[in-house]
Amino acid sequence: MKQLGMVLAAVALAAAAWWWFTAEMPRRAQANEAAAEAAAIQAERANTLYRWRDEAGNLHVTDAPPKGRRYERISRTPQDGITVDGGKP
């Protein structure tokens, strides 16, 4: 009888391990991938500025896109090889 109980416990443990690796692990991996993708999108938005012109033609650069107006998305990080000089000639 004692051996039968140990066999049943081993079978139950094997079934639980099978369920974990076939059902729960892929679900957790998918959740981790979704979280990583959301973090990448948020990091990209944090590095983005929006360039647009108002009705008078004035140029604006903001950290939020304007509503109902065309805009251009630009990066806060300059590209390699571009030198930014704030002084006037």
ChimeraX attribute file (.defattr): number of C-alpha atoms within 10 A of each C-alpha:
attribute: neighborCount
match mode: 1-to-1
recipient: residues
	/A:1	6
	/A:2	6
	/A:3	8
	/A:4	9
	/A:5	10
	/A:6	11
	/A:7	12
	/A:8	11
	/A:9	12
	/A:10	12
	/A:11	12
	/A:12	12
	/A:13	12
	/A:14	12
	/A:15	11
	/A:16	11
	/A:17	13
	/A:18	12
	/A:19	12
	/A:20	13
	/A:21	11
	/A:22	10
	/A:23	11
	/A:24	13
	/A:25	12
	/A:26	12
	/A:27	13
	/A:28	11
	/A:29	11
	/A:30	12
	/A:31	12
	/A:32	12
	/A:33	12
	/A:34	12
	/A:35	12
	/A:36	12
	/A:37	12
	/A:38	12
	/A:39	12
	/A:40	12
	/A:41	12
	/A:42	12
	/A:43	11
	/A:44	12
	/A:45	14
	/A:46	13
	/A:47	13
	/A:48	18
	/A:49	18
	/A:50	18
	/A:51	18
	/A:52	17
	/A:53	15
	/A:54	11
	/A:55	7
	/A:56	6
	/A:57	8
	/A:58	8
	/A:59	10
	/A:60	12
	/A:61	16
	/A:62	12
	/A:63	15
	/A:64	13
	/A:65	17
	/A:66	16
	/A:67	7
	/A:68	6
	/A:69	10
	/A:70	12
	/A:71	16
	/A:72	11
	/A:73	16
	/A:74	14
	/A:75	13
	/A:76	13
	/A:77	9
	/A:78	10
	/A:79	8
	/A:80	6
	/A:81	6
	/A:82	7
	/A:83	8
	/A:84	7
	/A:85	7
	/A:86	6
	/A:87	5
	/A:88	4
	/A:89	4
